[in-house]
Amino acid sequence: MSIEIKNVTKEYGLQKALNEVTFTVKRGEILGFLGPNGAGKSTLMKIITCYIPPTSGTVIVDGYDVREDSLEIRKKVGYLPEHNPLYLDMYVKEYLSFIAGLHKLPKKKEKVSNVVELVGLEIEQNKRIGELSKGYKQRVGLAQALIHDPNVLILDEPTSGLDPNQLADIREVIKRIGKEKTVMFSSHIMQEVEAICDRIVIINRGNLLVDQDANQIMKASSDRQIVRVEFDQVVSKNELKQIDGVSKVTQLKGNEWEISSLQSQDLRASISKFAGAKGILVLSLQKETQKLENIFKDLTH
């Protein structure tokens, strides 16, 4: 395993940011690390990258213990923090050359040129970092994490501030890197996680909720149905809850509702039957595909 996390706890005084979290990440795997704000994601990433120590538990990165071999781990890990720290007065190529020097890399010019091309910084490479848009600053942060060709890549909100075209470009970069390296990244953009990740870990309030193959998560949720329906008249929530198979009812606006079922039978037939018996019209009726966003909300609310 490239990353082994065993019973990791992190306490800040009386506050417990992580509570005996355990999971592993294999080489050649892209792990989506999810959780609401304050769940403990950034804390665990800082522990893995040796910025802070755990209160208890063990973290092994590429065969090295974070408590005993932090310098070796830093050589093998590329890290893009949530708040991307950059020297804004430096030029892009100058900054990347500086980072290459810190890693004592041979052929610095070649390394800088390669990583500039990899993350799509060619047209901005001769500008000061402070003059760049947020999306291009994020690319510079990704470039510094990749320039020393690390075995493990830790990315905290790597797609923050990117426009749709940039998102697609960086997504392809991450997928390509993930074939050979270990990639662990957090994001609040669920579509990105669905498109990129092999496995998903979800934590909330420092506790591990889910550690599962991405396809298995989506397959396990496929039996659940979500239907959006709009009636021409007022209908009470209690009436809708009485429909056969209904497990959850949420009012969206006016006479529009979101109705969920944990059963395999088609809810639309039951809803149509209900409307016919009440003598009301169904203005719209649409079955939605269960998405990771819905699963995430259900688990973390």
C-alpha positions as CSV (number, residue, x, y, z in Angstrom):
1,M,0.0,0.0,0.0
2,S,1.2,3.5,-0.8
3,I,-0.7,5.1,2.1
4,E,-1.7,3.2,5.3
5,I,-3.7,5.0,7.9
6,K,-4.4,3.1,11.1
7,N,-6.5,4.3,14.0
8,V,-5.5,7.9,13.5
9,T,-6.8,10.4,16.0
10,K,-6.0,14.1,16.1
11,E,-7.0,16.4,19.0
12,Y,-6.8,20.1,19.3
13,G,-7.3,20.6,23.1
14,L,-10.8,19.3,23.8
15,Q,-11.7,19.2,20.1
16,K,-11.3,15.9,18.3
17,A,-10.7,16.6,14.6
18,L,-10.1,12.9,13.7
19,N,-11.4,9.9,15.6
20,E,-9.5,6.6,15.0
21,V,-9.7,6.8,11.2
22,T,-8.4,3.7,9.3
23,F,-8.1,3.1,5.5
24,T,-5.5,2.4,2.9
25,V,-4.7,3.7,-0.6
26,K,-3.0,1.5,-3.2
27,R,-0.5,2.5,-5.9
28,G,-2.3,3.3,-9.2
29,E,-5.5,4.3,-7.4
30,I,-7.3,7.7,-7.3
31,L,-9.0,8.1,-4.0
32,G,-11.8,10.8,-3.6
33,F,-11.6,12.1,0.0
34,L,-15.0,13.6,0.8
35,G,-16.6,15.3,3.8
36,P,-18.4,18.6,4.7
37,N,-16.5,21.6,5.9
38,G,-14.8,20.9,9.2
39,A,-15.0,17.1,8.8
40,G,-11.2,16.6,9.2
41,K,-10.1,16.2,5.6
42,S,-7.4,18.9,5.6
43,T,-6.2,17.8,9.0
44,L,-5.6,14.2,7.7
45,M,-3.9,15.5,4.6
46,K,-1.6,17.6,6.7
47,I,-0.7,14.6,8.8
48,I,0.0,12.5,5.7
49,T,2.3,15.2,4.3
50,C,4.1,15.6,7.7
51,Y,2.9,19.2,8.4
52,I,1.4,18.2,11.7
53,P,1.7,15.0,13.8
54,P,-1.2,12.7,14.8
55,T,-2.2,12.6,18.4
56,S,-2.3,8.8,18.1
57,G,-2.3,6.1,15.5
58,T,0.0,5.3,12.6
59,V,0.5,6.7,9.1
60,I,2.8,5.0,6.6
61,V,3.5,6.7,3.3
62,D,5.4,4.8,0.6
63,G,6.9,2.6,3.3
64,Y,7.9,5.4,5.7
65,D,6.4,6.4,9.0
66,V,5.3,10.1,9.3
67,R,6.7,10.3,12.9
68,E,10.1,8.9,12.1
69,D,10.9,9.6,8.4
70,S,9.3,12.9,7.6
71,L,12.1,14.1,5.3
72,E,12.0,10.9,3.2
73,I,8.2,11.3,2.9
74,R,8.5,14.9,1.7
75,K,10.7,13.7,-1.1
76,K,8.1,11.3,-2.3
77,V,4.9,13.3,-1.8
78,G,3.5,16.1,-3.9
79,Y,1.1,18.3,-2.0
80,L,-1.3,21.0,-3.1
81,P,-2.9,22.5,0.0
82,E,-6.4,24.0,0.2
83,H,-5.1,27.5,0.4
84,N,-2.5,27.5,-2.4
85,P,0.6,29.3,-1.0
86,L,2.5,31.0,-3.9
87,Y,5.1,33.7,-4.1
88,L,3.0,36.2,-6.0
89,D,6.0,38.5,-7.0
90,M,7.8,35.6,-8.8
91,Y,7.4,34.7,-12.4
92,V,5.9,31.3,-13.1
93,K,9.0,29.7,-14.6
94,E,11.2,31.4,-11.9
95,Y,9.0,30.0,-9.1
96,L,9.0,26.5,-10.6
97,S,12.8,26.6,-11.0
98,F,13.0,27.6,-7.4
99,I,10.9,24.7,-6.3
100,A,13.0,22.3,-8.5
101,G,16.1,23.7,-6.7
102,L,14.6,23.0,-3.3
103,H,14.2,19.4,-4.4
104,K,17.8,19.4,-5.8
105,L,16.6,18.2,-9.2
106,P,19.0,17.8,-12.1
107,K,18.2,19.4,-15.4
108,K,15.9,22.0,-13.8
109,K,15.0,23.8,-17.1
110,E,13.9,20.5,-18.6
111,K,11.8,19.6,-15.5
112,V,10.2,23.1,-15.5
113,S,9.4,22.9,-19.2
114,N,7.8,19.4,-18.9
115,V,5.6,20.3,-15.9
116,V,4.5,23.6,-17.6
117,E,3.3,21.6,-20.6
118,L,1.7,18.9,-18.4
119,V,-0.6,21.3,-16.5
120,G,-1.2,23.7,-19.5
121,L,0.7,26.8,-18.3
122,E,2.5,27.5,-21.7
123,I,0.7,30.8,-22.4
124,E,1.1,32.1,-18.9
125,Q,4.6,30.9,-18.0
126,N,6.3,34.3,-18.4
127,K,3.9,36.2,-16.2
128,R,4.2,37.1,-12.6
129,I,2.1,34.7,-10.5
130,G,0.2,37.6,-8.9
131,E,-1.1,38.6,-12.4
132,L,-2.7,35.2,-13.0
133,S,-6.3,34.3,-12.6
134,K,-7.3,32.0,-9.8
135,G,-7.6,29.1,-12.1
136,Y,-4.0,29.5,-13.4
137,K,-2.7,30.1,-9.9
138,Q,-4.2,26.7,-9.1
139,R,-2.3,25.2,-12.1
140,V,0.9,26.6,-10.7
141,G,0.2,25.0,-7.4
142,L,-0.4,21.7,-9.2
143,A,2.8,22.1,-11.1
144,Q,4.9,22.6,-8.0
145,A,3.3,19.4,-6.5
146,L,4.3,17.4,-9.6
147,I,7.7,18.8,-10.6
148,H,9.7,16.3,-8.6
149,D,7.8,13.3,-10.0
150,P,6.4,12.2,-6.6
151,N,5.1,8.6,-6.0
152,V,2.1,10.0,-3.9
153,L,0.1,13.1,-4.8
154,I,-2.1,14.8,-2.1
155,L,-4.5,17.4,-3.6
156,D,-6.8,19.5,-1.3
157,E,-9.5,21.1,-3.5
158,P,-7.3,21.0,-6.7
159,T,-10.1,22.2,-9.0
160,S,-11.1,25.2,-7.0
161,G,-11.5,28.3,-9.2
162,L,-11.2,26.5,-12.5
163,D,-13.6,27.2,-15.4
164,P,-15.4,24.2,-17.1
165,N,-12.6,24.0,-19.8
166,Q,-9.9,24.1,-17.2
167,L,-11.7,21.5,-15.1
168,A,-11.7,19.1,-18.1
169,D,-8.0,19.6,-18.6
170,I,-7.0,19.1,-15.0
171,R,-9.3,16.1,-14.7
172,E,-7.4,14.5,-17.6
173,V,-4.1,15.3,-16.0
174,I,-5.1,13.7,-12.7
175,K,-6.5,10.6,-14.4
176,R,-3.3,10.2,-16.4
177,I,-1.1,10.6,-13.3
178,G,-3.3,8.2,-11.3
179,K,-2.4,5.3,-13.6
180,E,1.1,5.2,-12.2
181,K,1.0,7.1,-8.9
182,T,-1.1,7.2,-5.8
183,V,-3.5,10.1,-5.9
184,M,-5.7,11.3,-3.0
185,F,-7.8,14.4,-3.5
186,S,-10.6,16.2,-1.8
187,S,-13.3,18.1,-3.6
188,H,-16.8,19.5,-3.1
189,I,-17.5,19.0,-6.8
190,M,-19.2,15.6,-6.8
191,Q,-19.2,15.4,-10.6
192,E,-15.4,15.5,-10.5
193,V,-15.3,12.7,-8.0
194,E,-17.7,10.6,-10.0
195,A,-15.6,11.1,-13.2
196,I,-12.1,10.6,-11.7
197,C,-12.1,8.4,-8.7
198,D,-11.6,4.6,-8.3
199,R,-12.5,4.7,-4.6
200,I,-14.3,7.0,-2.3
201,V,-13.8,7.7,1.4
202,I,-16.3,9.9,3.3
203,I,-15.7,11.3,6.7
204,N,-17.9,13.5,8.9
205,R,-17.0,15.1,12.2
206,G,-13.7,13.2,12.3
207,N,-15.4,9.8,11.8
208,L,-15.0,7.4,8.8
209,L,-18.5,6.8,7.2
210,V,-17.6,5.2,3.9
211,D,-14.6,3.4,2.4
212,Q,-15.7,1.7,-0.8
213,D,-15.1,1.2,-4.5
214,A,-16.8,4.1,-6.4
215,N,-18.7,1.7,-8.7
216,Q,-20.0,-0.3,-5.7
217,I,-21.3,2.8,-4.1
218,M,-23.3,3.9,-7.1
219,K,-24.5,0.3,-7.7
220,A,-25.6,-0.1,-4.1
221,S,-27.7,3.0,-4.4
222,S,-29.2,2.2,-7.8
223,D,-32.3,0.5,-6.2
224,R,-33.2,3.8,-4.5
225,Q,-35.5,6.0,-6.5
226,I,-35.9,9.8,-6.5
227,V,-38.9,11.2,-8.3
228,R,-39.8,14.9,-8.8
229,V,-43.5,15.6,-9.2
230,E,-45.6,18.7,-9.5
231,F,-49.4,18.6,-8.9
232,D,-51.9,21.2,-9.9
233,Q,-53.3,21.4,-6.4
234,V,-52.0,21.6,-2.8
235,V,-51.1,18.2,-1.4
236,S,-50.0,17.5,2.2
237,K,-46.7,15.9,3.1
238,N,-48.5,13.3,5.2
239,E,-50.7,12.2,2.3
240,L,-47.6,11.7,0.1
241,K,-45.9,9.6,2.8
242,Q,-48.8,7.2,2.7
243,I,-48.1,6.3,-0.9
244,D,-46.9,2.7,-1.2
245,G,-43.1,2.4,-1.2
246,V,-42.4,6.0,-0.2
247,S,-39.6,6.5,2.3
248,K,-38.9,10.2,2.2
249,V,-40.8,13.3,1.0
250,T,-39.3,16.8,0.6
251,Q,-41.2,19.9,-0.6
252,L,-39.3,21.9,-3.2
253,K,-41.5,24.8,-3.9
254,G,-45.3,25.3,-4.2
255,N,-46.9,22.0,-5.3
256,E,-43.5,20.5,-6.4
257,W,-42.1,17.6,-4.4
258,E,-39.1,15.3,-4.3
259,I,-40.2,11.7,-3.3
260,S,-37.8,8.9,-2.5
261,S,-38.2,5.1,-2.3
262,L,-35.9,2.4,-1.1
263,Q,-37.9,-0.2,-3.1
264,S,-37.4,-1.4,-6.7
265,Q,-40.9,-0.8,-7.8
266,D,-41.5,2.2,-10.0
267,L,-42.7,5.1,-7.8
268,R,-44.2,6.9,-10.8
269,A,-47.0,4.3,-11.1
270,S,-47.9,4.7,-7.4
271,I,-47.9,8.5,-7.6
272,S,-50.1,8.5,-10.7
273,K,-52.5,6.1,-9.0
274,F,-52.6,8.4,-5.9
275,A,-53.3,11.5,-8.1
276,G,-56.1,9.7,-9.9
277,A,-57.7,8.7,-6.6
278,K,-57.5,12.3,-5.3
279,G,-58.8,13.8,-8.6
280,I,-55.8,16.0,-9.1
281,L,-53.5,16.4,-12.1
282,V,-49.9,15.6,-12.4
283,L,-48.2,18.5,-14.2
284,S,-44.8,16.9,-14.3
285,L,-43.3,13.6,-13.2
286,Q,-39.6,12.8,-13.6
287,K,-37.5,10.0,-12.3
288,E,-34.0,11.1,-11.4
289,T,-30.8,9.1,-11.3
290,Q,-29.3,8.6,-7.9
291,K,-26.1,10.6,-7.7
292,L,-23.1,10.8,-5.4
293,E,-24.3,14.2,-4.2
294,N,-27.5,12.7,-2.9
295,I,-25.6,9.9,-1.2
296,F,-23.2,12.4,0.4
297,K,-26.1,14.5,1.7
298,D,-27.9,11.5,3.2
299,L,-24.7,10.4,5.0
300,T,-23.5,13.7,6.3
301,H,-26.7,15.5,7.3
